[in-house]
C-alpha cells in the first residue's frame, strides 16, 4: 500500500477548470489546493520570494471567494506554493473535488 505523506488532501485542477488566485493586483491560475495551502502558476517568479507573507483571494468557479494570508514555501520556474495561515474549509475542498468528479466522470 502507498503511504500518504501529505497532511491535507489535495485537489489538482485540469487546465480548463482552474480557480483564479488574485494577489499583488494580478491574476494567477490555481494548480492545486488543499486546506493548508495552494500552488499557483506564474509567468515570472522574480517577484515571489520564499518566506514572504502573501495576501491572496481565491475565486472558485461558482464565484465563491476565499481570502487568506500565507507564507511562500516554494518558488520554481513556473509555480509558487503558499502555506495558508487560515485554512481553506474542508467543505470547500470536498465540494471542489466532487464538482471535478461529476464533470469529468465518463459513464461506460
trRosetta pair geometry for C-beta under 8 A, 3 or more apart (Angstrom, degrees):
i j d omega theta_ij theta_ji phi_ij phi_ji
6 9 7.4 127 100 -86 124 24
6 10 6.2 -46 149 -20 168 112
6 34 7.3 -130 163 -107 132 165
7 36 6.1 25 86 1 116 158
8 34 3.8 122 111 164 122 126
8 35 4.5 -144 -142 40 139 92
8 36 4.5 175 -10 9 147 106
8 37 7.4 153 50 21 140 82
8 93 7.8 -116 171 -119 109 168
9 34 6.1 168 82 -133 40 100
9 35 7.5 60 46 -7 72 98
9 93 6.4 127 84 149 102 137
9 97 7.8 -24 138 -60 124 149
10 32 5.2 27 177 168 108 124
10 33 7.1 157 -152 79 68 29
10 34 4.4 -52 -94 -67 68 111
11 32 6.2 173 86 -154 46 75
11 33 5.5 -15 57 60 96 81
11 34 7.1 159 12 -79 70 57
11 93 5.9 -176 -16 -161 121 79
11 96 5.0 105 135 107 174 119
11 97 5.0 -130 -102 -74 118 83
11 100 7.0 156 -165 6 112 146
12 31 7.0 -20 -145 154 76 70
12 32 4.5 -30 -100 -97 62 109
13 17 5.5 -141 -168 92 97 81
13 18 4.4 121 122 -98 144 70
13 19 7.0 -146 -78 5 161 73
13 29 8.0 -143 87 169 135 95
13 30 6.1 75 12 100 147 86
13 31 6.4 -157 43 -168 97 25
13 32 6.5 -169 3 -86 79 49
13 33 7.7 41 -29 2 110 96
13 100 7.3 -134 -117 -94 61 137
14 17 5.0 50 61 30 90 103
14 18 7.5 -134 81 -48 42 78
14 100 7.4 151 -1 -143 100 113
14 104 7.2 136 -24 -76 144 144
15 18 6.7 -36 -159 -22 27 114
17 61 6.7 -25 -162 -68 82 139
17 100 6.7 146 115 -105 152 93
17 103 7.1 134 -96 97 157 161
18 29 4.4 43 117 -167 150 95
18 30 5.1 177 -176 58 94 68
18 31 7.0 -13 -127 -84 129 32
19 29 7.9 129 75 -159 43 52
19 30 4.3 4 64 26 88 136
19 33 7.2 14 33 -33 133 145
19 58 5.4 39 139 180 136 93
19 59 6.1 174 -171 82 91 47
19 60 4.8 -40 -110 -103 121 52
19 61 6.7 -102 -90 -33 74 68
19 96 7.9 -51 -39 -124 124 131
20 27 5.3 -27 -167 -159 113 105
20 28 7.2 130 -164 65 60 41
20 29 7.0 -44 -108 -101 55 44
20 30 7.1 -121 -69 -11 7 95
20 58 7.3 159 83 -156 46 50
20 59 4.6 -8 60 56 97 102
21 27 7.3 135 72 -160 48 52
21 28 4.5 -30 65 67 101 96
21 29 7.4 5 17 94 92 4
21 30 5.2 115 -34 -66 105 89
21 38 6.6 147 -94 142 138 144
21 40 4.7 -75 28 -96 149 153
21 56 5.4 -20 -169 -167 99 123
21 57 7.3 151 -159 78 50 46
21 58 5.3 -20 -102 -102 72 74
21 59 7.9 -170 -79 19 25 71
22 26 7.4 171 -148 83 55 37
22 27 5.8 -24 -97 -100 72 66
22 28 7.8 177 -79 21 26 76
22 56 6.7 140 71 -163 51 66
22 57 4.4 -14 57 60 106 98
22 58 7.7 -167 18 -77 74 27
22 59 6.7 48 -15 -12 110 107
23 26 6.6 -26 74 58 56 80
23 28 7.0 -23 33 10 98 120
23 54 5.9 24 -161 175 146 107
23 55 6.5 162 -129 89 95 57
23 56 4.4 -40 -69 -103 117 77
23 57 7.3 170 -63 21 67 65
24 47 6.9 158 155 138 169 137
24 54 7.9 -54 -33 -148 103 99
28 40 4.3 73 129 160 126 130
28 41 6.0 180 -175 66 92 59
28 42 6.1 -26 -126 -83 127 66
28 80 7.8 -25 -180 38 163 116
29 40 6.3 158 83 -158 43 83
29 41 4.7 1 62 36 98 114
30 33 5.7 6 174 -50 130 110
30 38 5.9 -60 -136 -168 106 112
30 39 7.4 105 -164 77 63 50
30 40 5.2 -50 -103 -98 48 89
30 58 6.4 52 -67 -141 142 110
31 39 4.6 -50 60 102 110 97
31 40 6.1 174 0 -108 85 27
31 41 5.8 108 -52 -41 107 88
31 79 6.4 -32 1 -122 153 117
32 38 7.4 -178 94 -150 50 51
32 39 5.0 21 49 42 84 108
33 37 7.6 -158 -148 102 49 46
33 38 4.9 -2 -111 -111 80 83
33 39 7.6 -143 -69 26 47 65
33 58 7.3 100 -112 -156 142 158
33 88 6.5 -14 170 45 111 169
33 93 6.8 -150 114 -111 98 89
33 96 7.0 7 68 90 125 170
34 37 5.6 17 54 50 97 69
34 38 7.6 -163 29 -72 60 49
34 88 7.2 149 113 48 31 120
34 93 6.4 38 -146 -119 40 139
35 84 7.7 -116 145 50 46 133
35 87 4.6 10 170 -169 90 106
35 88 5.3 -143 -131 61 41 77
35 89 7.4 -55 -122 149 92 5
35 90 5.6 -12 -84 -78 126 71
35 93 5.8 -68 -58 -32 75 147
36 83 6.0 -18 157 -150 89 81
36 84 5.8 -162 -172 39 35 94
36 87 6.1 -28 -84 -117 53 91
36 88 7.8 -102 -22 23 20 87
37 70 6.6 127 -121 -158 73 152
37 73 7.5 -43 -131 21 145 130
37 81 6.4 30 164 -179 131 86
37 82 5.7 178 -154 92 88 52
37 83 4.5 -47 -88 -108 117 47
37 84 5.5 -162 -86 -7 45 82
38 56 7.2 -127 58 97 145 160
38 58 6.6 -154 -103 -82 160 138
38 70 7.4 156 29 25 94 164
38 81 7.5 179 92 -148 40 53
38 82 5.4 -5 58 57 81 99
38 84 6.9 67 -6 -51 90 105
38 88 7.6 90 -56 -33 103 140
39 79 5.6 7 -180 -173 104 118
39 80 7.0 171 -152 84 59 42
39 81 4.6 -20 -100 -99 88 78
39 82 7.6 172 -85 19 40 67
40 79 6.9 155 81 -149 31 69
40 80 5.7 -17 61 58 81 90
40 82 7.7 2 9 4 101 109
41 78 5.7 -20 -145 162 81 90
41 79 6.0 -42 -101 -95 50 68
42 45 5.1 109 91 -81 138 70
42 48 6.6 -136 -67 4 169 137
42 78 6.4 173 56 -172 64 38
42 79 6.8 153 17 -103 86 15
42 80 5.5 55 -20 -16 127 107
44 47 7.1 66 106 2 93 92
45 48 5.3 -70 -165 48 73 104
45 75 5.0 141 -178 -179 132 109
45 76 7.1 -177 -58 86 167 22
45 77 6.7 -145 -2 -148 131 18
45 78 7.5 -105 -45 -68 115 11
45 79 8.0 -2 -86 58 128 25
45 80 6.5 161 -127 -66 102 98
48 52 6.8 -137 -158 45 58 138
48 54 7.5 3 -130 -80 98 142
48 72 5.8 177 -180 -128 97 155
48 75 5.2 171 107 -109 105 131
48 80 4.8 -48 150 -109 165 137
49 52 4.9 95 67 -25 82 117
49 72 6.5 121 87 79 37 147
49 75 6.9 -63 -120 -14 21 155
50 72 5.4 -132 -118 114 35 99
50 73 6.5 38 -141 -159 90 17
50 74 6.7 26 -101 -91 108 21
50 75 5.7 -128 -51 4 82 104
51 71 6.8 -23 -149 -172 26 102
51 72 6.5 -31 28 68 26 90
52 71 7.3 160 85 -151 35 60
52 72 4.9 21 55 18 82 123
53 69 5.9 18 176 175 101 110
53 70 7.2 178 -151 94 63 24
53 71 5.6 -37 -98 -95 64 68
53 72 7.8 -141 -80 -2 17 80
53 85 7.9 20 -144 -37 105 131
54 69 6.8 167 84 -155 39 65
54 70 5.9 -24 60 65 87 72
54 71 7.5 139 15 -110 82 18
54 72 5.8 73 -14 -47 124 95
54 82 5.8 -89 57 -117 126 137
55 67 7.6 1 -175 -172 90 89
55 68 7.7 -174 -148 101 56 34
55 69 4.9 -32 -96 -99 66 86
56 67 7.4 180 95 -146 47 50
56 68 6.2 -11 62 64 85 73
56 69 7.4 144 17 -101 70 35
56 70 6.9 -23 15 20 116 103
56 82 6.9 128 -9 81 144 168
57 65 5.5 -4 -177 -171 105 108
57 66 7.2 157 -157 78 55 41
57 67 5.0 -20 -102 -97 80 76
58 65 6.9 157 76 -153 47 54
58 66 4.8 -11 55 57 100 94
58 67 8.0 -170 18 -75 67 31
58 68 7.7 -4 -1 20 105 102
58 88 7.6 -16 46 -105 149 128
59 63 6.6 -17 -168 -138 97 42
59 64 7.5 156 -152 79 50 42
59 65 5.1 -18 -98 -99 72 84
60 63 7.1 -61 72 14 68 11
60 64 4.6 -3 43 58 118 91
60 65 7.6 -157 12 -76 76 36
60 66 7.6 50 -24 -4 106 100
60 92 7.4 -146 -52 -167 156 109
60 96 6.8 -112 -138 -92 129 106
61 99 7.1 -180 53 150 135 156
64 92 7.1 -157 122 -128 148 115
66 88 5.8 53 162 -123 162 92
66 89 7.9 -147 -114 11 133 87
66 92 6.8 63 -61 -161 142 173
68 84 5.0 -3 147 -146 147 110
68 85 6.5 176 178 51 96 77
68 86 4.4 -143 -130 58 104 104
68 88 7.1 -90 -29 -68 153 76
69 84 7.6 115 82 -152 35 64
69 85 5.0 -6 84 27 83 127
69 86 6.9 74 37 5 67 99
70 82 4.0 99 101 162 132 106
70 83 5.4 -179 -169 85 110 38
70 84 4.3 -65 -87 -100 120 40
70 85 5.5 -162 -94 -11 52 74
71 82 6.7 155 73 -156 30 73
71 83 5.4 -14 58 58 86 92
71 85 7.2 91 -18 -56 85 91
72 75 6.4 20 170 -50 122 102
72 80 6.1 -48 -136 -173 108 104
72 81 7.2 112 -158 79 61 51
72 82 5.5 -42 -95 -98 52 78
73 81 5.3 -57 64 102 90 100
73 82 6.8 142 9 -120 85 23
73 83 5.1 57 -28 -14 132 103
74 79 7.5 4 113 110 102 98
74 80 7.2 163 90 -157 62 40
74 81 4.0 22 50 39 101 117
75 79 7.6 -173 -146 96 39 55
75 80 5.3 0 -108 -111 76 77
75 81 7.7 -139 -63 24 42 71
76 79 5.3 16 50 51 96 85
84 87 5.9 132 97 -96 127 35
84 88 6.4 139 -5 -24 172 81
87 90 8.0 1 146 -42 120 73
88 92 5.6 -97 164 72 95 130
88 93 6.2 107 111 -52 111 97
89 92 4.6 95 70 0 89 102
89 93 7.3 -158 100 -4 50 83
90 93 5.4 -53 -150 37 41 113
90 94 6.2 40 153 -18 71 105
91 94 5.8 -54 -146 39 30 111
91 95 6.2 35 153 -23 64 108
92 95 5.5 -52 -145 36 31 114
92 96 6.4 34 154 -21 64 104
93 96 5.8 -53 -150 34 29 111
93 97 6.5 29 152 -17 63 107
94 97 5.7 -56 -149 37 32 112
94 98 6.2 32 154 -19 67 108
95 98 5.8 -55 -145 38 29 111
95 99 6.4 32 155 -21 64 105
96 99 5.8 -54 -149 33 29 112
96 100 6.6 26 154 -15 63 106
97 100 5.9 -60 -153 37 31 109
97 101 6.4 31 152 -19 66 107
98 101 5.6 -53 -146 36 33 112
98 102 6.2 30 157 -17 66 107
99 102 5.9 -57 -147 39 28 109
99 103 6.2 24 157 -17 64 112
100 103 5.8 -58 -142 40 29 109
100 104 5.9 -9 171 12 67 116
101 104 6.7 -78 -135 52 19 85
101 105 5.4 34 169 -46 65 111
102 105 6.2 -34 -123 12 20 115
